[in-house]
Amino acid sequence: MKPAVSRIVCAAAALADISATELASKTGLSLSRVSQIRSGVRGDTAEVERLLATLHVQPEALIKHLGRMDTWGSRDAEETLAALLLSFDPDPPLIGTAPARVTCDRLSATFSPTSRGTALIEEFFAKARTSVHSKYTRTGRYAGIWIGDGLKWRGWRDTRVEFNPALLSPAGTSLVARIFSKARDIRFTRVDIAVDLPVSLRAVQAIGTLSRRACGVWSDSIEAIYVGEKNAARSFAIYDKQCNLFRRGDRSPLPDDLTRFEARRKKLKLAPAELHGLENPFRVLQLLWLGGEHLSFIDRLLVRFARLVGFPLVMNELSRKRADKLRDQLAAEAKRRRVPHPRDAYDELWKAEAERVLDRLGLNK
């Protein structure tokens, strides 16, 4: 039985109705080399890709022409599918030129309201959609703001407020600012920082350190990668911004590929004045470039697969030594290509964003 790659080349040539001489002329390969590849000699994968690219055969038609796979050996079928994946999967998208953007995506704070602050909270609950929460006397949501009143934890009776500063309306911002102005001992307990970079999740992915778990989530292709335990003091959500907008019902296309790197800092006790000095949470992330130009054939297949399901899942299927080697190669390639890193955007832009948020909330004193 011919090797899988040769089977593909022969089938493609038959579909294109082209002779070996014509194929050699169009690809620049020698006639003897083309004949060797078609007759089953394993050679350079790049040569096979040149042959297939020259033939302009659609992968769907080629797969159909290859016939029923139940007549093949299982190993041959696996090799054929792998070769098809390598031949027809496009190269990773290029890095865009749009500027990085940093936003405060969520704030949670606890505080003790004054008597006037208690009155404002009563006004809030008069309009809010209330719900039951075991940790609070009452909870409610209104105008993009969530408030839990009477925190039942270690004897505390404080109030907690949570919101997304980037999405608050002017009226919601004004309400939070008035509540904070009538509050004592304000402490930020959770801060989510979002960094948007002009890279595709199919080209650039992040991996955590060995002490932080990582997993991928996908449908037809990779949409999100989560690094760290859900309730840990530091975790990350890294996702395709366009897919995220589609899931929220926004069908307007973005001008460039965009990946959001979202750091979630929990279990904090920050005074408002300490917000702009928050330690850079993105330093623990390692970025990988999912290109395979300088990799072995099998590693190129692994990288192409990682573009679909996420590199963390691929790592879970490899030995520790093999996974570490591949990760280091892809990380080195990311540095060589100067892939933008969220830590650099944070260093440059976070202080100004924190100052803007504090100004809007009347906390920049």
C-alpha positions in Angstrom: 0.0 0.0 0.0 1.4 3.4 -1.0 2.3 5.9 1.8 -0.5 8.3 2.6 1.1 11.4 1.2 1.7 9.6 -2.2 -1.9 8.5 -2.2 -3.0 12.1 -1.9 -0.7 13.4 -4.6 -1.9 10.7 -7.0 -5.5 11.4 -6.3 -5.1 15.1 -6.7 -3.2 14.6 -10.0 -6.0 12.4 -11.3 -8.7 15.0 -10.3 -6.7 17.8 -12.0 -6.2 15.5 -15.1 -2.5 16.5 -15.3 0.5 14.4 -16.4 3.7 14.0 -14.5 5.5 16.1 -17.1 3.1 19.0 -16.7 3.2 18.7 -13.0 7.0 18.9 -13.0 6.9 21.9 -15.3 4.5 23.9 -13.1 6.2 23.1 -9.8 9.8 23.4 -10.9 10.6 19.9 -9.5 12.4 17.4 -11.7 10.3 14.8 -13.6 12.1 12.0 -11.7 11.3 13.7 -8.3 7.6 14.0 -9.2 7.6 10.4 -10.3 9.3 9.3 -7.0 6.7 11.2 -4.9 3.8 9.7 -6.9 5.2 6.2 -6.7 5.5 6.2 -2.9 8.9 7.6 -2.0 8.7 9.6 1.2 10.3 13.0 0.7 10.2 16.5 1.8 6.7 17.6 3.0 7.3 21.0 1.4 7.6 19.4 -2.0 4.3 17.6 -1.5 2.6 20.8 -0.5 4.0 22.5 -3.6 2.4 19.8 -5.7 -0.9 20.1 -4.1 -0.9 23.9 -4.2 -0.2 23.8 -7.9 -3.0 21.4 -8.6 -5.7 23.7 -7.0 -7.8 20.7 -5.9 -10.4 21.4 -3.3 -9.9 19.3 -0.2 -13.6 18.2 -0.1 -13.3 16.8 -3.7 -10.0 15.1 -2.8 -11.4 13.4 0.3 -14.4 12.1 -1.7 -12.1 10.8 -4.4 -9.9 9.0 -1.9 -12.8 6.6 -1.5 -14.1 4.6 1.4 -11.7 4.6 4.3 -13.0 1.3 5.7 -11.0 -0.5 3.0 -7.7 0.9 4.4 -5.6 0.0 7.3 -6.1 2.2 10.4 -2.5 3.5 10.3 -2.8 4.5 6.7 -6.1 6.3 7.4 -4.5 8.3 10.2 -1.5 9.3 8.1 -3.8 10.4 5.3 -6.0 12.6 7.5 -2.9 14.1 9.1 -1.4 14.9 5.7 -4.6 16.4 4.5 -4.7 18.6 7.6 -1.1 19.8 7.0 -1.7 20.4 3.3 -4.9 22.4 3.5 -4.9 24.2 6.8 -3.9 27.9 6.2 -1.0 29.5 7.8 -1.7 31.5 11.0 -2.9 35.0 10.6 -0.4 37.8 10.6 0.0 40.2 13.6 -2.2 43.3 13.2 -1.2 46.9 13.6 -4.0 48.2 15.8 -2.8 49.7 19.1 -3.2 47.8 22.3 -6.1 48.7 24.6 -6.3 48.3 28.3 -9.6 48.6 30.3 -10.8 47.9 33.8 -13.4 45.2 33.0 -14.8 44.6 36.5 -14.6 46.1 40.0 -15.8 44.7 43.3 -15.6 46.7 46.5 -16.7 46.3 50.1 -17.5 49.3 52.3 -19.5 50.5 55.3 -22.3 52.9 54.3 -23.0 56.0 56.3 -26.6 56.8 57.2 -26.9 58.8 53.9 -25.3 55.9 52.1 -27.8 53.5 53.6 -30.6 55.7 52.2 -29.0 55.6 48.7 -28.8 51.8 49.0 -32.5 51.7 49.9 -33.3 53.7 46.8 -31.3 51.3 44.8 -33.2 48.2 46.1 -36.5 50.0 45.4 -35.6 49.8 41.7 -33.5 46.7 41.6 -34.3 43.1 40.5 -33.6 41.3 43.7 -32.4 37.8 44.3 -31.4 35.5 47.1 -27.8 35.0 48.2 -26.7 33.0 51.2 -23.9 35.4 52.0 -26.0 38.5 52.1 -29.1 39.8 53.7 -30.3 40.9 50.3 -28.9 41.3 46.8 -30.1 43.1 43.7 -29.1 44.3 40.2 -30.0 47.6 38.6 -28.4 49.8 35.8 -25.5 47.4 35.4 -24.7 47.4 39.1 -24.9 44.5 41.5 -25.1 45.2 45.3 -25.1 42.7 48.1 -26.2 44.3 51.4 -25.2 43.0 54.8 -22.3 40.7 54.2 -22.6 37.7 56.5 -18.9 36.7 56.8 -16.9 36.5 59.9 -19.4 38.7 61.6 -19.1 41.5 59.1 -22.2 43.5 58.1 -20.6 45.4 55.2 -22.0 46.1 51.7 -20.5 44.8 48.5 -20.9 46.5 45.1 -19.8 45.0 41.7 -19.9 46.5 38.2 -18.1 46.9 34.9 -16.7 50.4 34.7 -16.3 50.2 31.0 -20.1 49.4 30.5 -21.7 51.6 33.1 -24.0 54.3 31.8 -23.6 57.9 33.0 -26.5 57.4 35.4 -25.0 54.2 36.7 -21.6 55.8 37.2 -23.2 58.7 39.0 -25.1 56.3 41.3 -21.9 54.4 42.2 -20.0 57.6 42.8 -22.7 58.9 45.2 -22.8 55.6 47.1 -19.0 55.7 47.4 -19.1 59.3 48.6 -21.3 58.2 51.5 -19.1 55.2 52.4 -16.3 54.4 54.8 -13.4 51.9 54.5 -13.7 51.3 50.8 -11.7 48.3 49.7 -11.4 46.8 46.2 -11.7 43.0 46.5 -11.7 42.1 42.8 -10.2 43.8 39.8 -10.5 42.4 36.2 -8.1 43.9 33.7 -8.6 43.4 30.0 -5.9 43.9 27.4 -6.9 43.7 23.7 -4.1 42.9 21.3 -4.3 42.7 17.4 -3.4 39.0 17.3 -5.5 35.9 16.5 -6.1 33.1 19.0 -5.3 30.7 16.1 -1.8 32.3 15.8 -0.9 33.3 19.4 -1.9 31.4 22.5 -0.9 31.7 26.1 0.2 29.1 28.6 0.5 29.4 32.3 3.3 28.4 34.6 3.6 24.9 35.9 1.8 25.9 39.1 -1.2 27.2 37.1 -3.6 24.9 35.3 -4.7 25.7 31.8 -7.6 24.4 29.7 -9.2 25.3 26.4 -12.8 25.7 25.3 -13.9 25.5 21.7 -16.8 24.8 19.4 -15.8 24.6 15.7 -12.4 26.2 16.5 -10.7 27.5 19.6 -12.6 30.4 21.3 -11.1 30.7 24.8 -8.3 29.5 27.0 -8.6 29.6 30.8 -5.5 29.7 32.9 -5.6 29.1 36.7 -8.3 27.8 39.0 -11.7 29.6 38.8 -11.6 30.9 42.4 -7.9 31.4 42.7 -6.4 34.8 43.7 -5.2 35.2 40.1 -6.6 33.6 37.0 -6.9 34.4 33.3 -9.5 34.2 30.5 -8.0 34.6 27.0 -10.6 34.6 24.2 -11.4 35.5 20.6 -13.1 38.9 20.9 -15.1 38.5 17.7 -16.5 35.1 18.9 -17.4 36.7 22.2 -19.3 39.6 20.5 -21.1 37.1 18.3 -22.3 35.1 21.3 -23.6 38.3 22.8 -25.6 39.0 19.7 -23.3 41.6 18.2 -22.8 40.6 14.6 -20.7 43.7 13.5 -17.3 42.4 12.2 -14.1 43.7 13.8 -11.6 45.3 11.4 -8.8 43.1 12.7 -8.2 39.8 14.6 -8.5 40.7 18.2 -7.6 38.6 21.3 -8.6 39.7 24.8 -6.3 38.8 27.6 -8.3 39.2 30.8 -6.6 39.0 34.2 -8.9 38.3 37.2 -7.4 39.4 40.5 -9.5 38.3 43.5 -9.2 38.2 47.3 -7.7 41.7 47.3 -7.9 44.5 49.9 -6.9 47.5 47.9 -7.6 51.0 49.0 -8.7 53.1 46.0 -5.4 55.0 45.9 -3.6 51.7 45.4 -5.5 50.7 42.3 -3.0 52.2 39.8 -0.1 50.5 41.5 -1.5 47.0 41.2 1.2 44.5 40.4 1.3 43.5 36.7 -0.6 40.2 36.6 0.4 39.2 33.1 4.1 38.5 33.8 3.3 34.9 34.5 1.9 34.2 31.0 4.1 32.8 28.3 3.0 33.5 24.7 3.4 30.9 21.9 3.5 31.5 18.1 1.5 28.7 16.5 3.5 28.6 13.2 5.4 25.5 12.1 7.9 26.6 9.5 10.9 25.3 11.4 9.3 22.3 13.1 9.4 18.6 12.3 6.5 17.1 10.4 4.8 15.6 13.5 5.3 18.8 15.5 3.8 20.8 12.7 0.7 18.6 12.8 0.5 19.1 16.6 0.7 22.9 16.2 -2.0 22.9 13.4 -4.2 20.8 15.8 -3.5 23.3 18.6 -5.0 26.1 16.4 -8.3 24.2 16.5 -8.5 23.0 20.1 -5.9 25.1 22.0 -2.3 24.3 22.9 -3.1 23.4 26.6 -5.1 20.4 25.4 -2.3 19.3 23.1 0.2 19.5 26.0 -2.0 17.2 28.0 -1.6 14.5 25.4 2.2 14.6 25.2 4.9 13.5 27.6 6.2 16.2 29.9 9.6 16.3 28.1 8.0 16.5 24.6 5.5 19.1 25.6 8.1 21.3 27.3 10.4 21.2 24.2 7.6 22.1 21.8 6.4 24.9 24.1 9.9 26.4 24.4 10.3 26.3 20.6 7.0 28.1 20.1 7.8 30.6 22.8 11.2 31.4 21.2 9.4 31.9 17.9 7.0 34.3 19.5 9.9 36.4 20.8 11.6 36.3 17.4 8.5 37.6 15.7 8.0 40.2 18.4 4.5 39.1 19.2 2.9 41.8 21.5 2.6 40.7 25.1 -0.2 41.9 27.4 2.3 42.6 30.2 3.9 45.4 28.1 0.5 47.0 27.4 -0.3 46.9 31.1 3.0 48.6 32.0 2.3 51.3 29.5 -1.5 51.9 29.9 -2.8 50.6 33.2 -2.0 53.6 35.4 -3.8 56.0 33.1 -6.8 53.6 33.0 -6.9 53.3 36.8 -6.8 57.1 37.2 -9.7 57.5 34.7 -11.8 55.0 36.6 -11.1 56.6 39.9 -11.9 60.0 38.5 -15.3 58.8 37.2 -16.1 57.3 40.6 -15.0 60.4 42.5 -12.3 58.4 44.3 -9.2 60.1 43.0 -8.4 62.2 46.0 
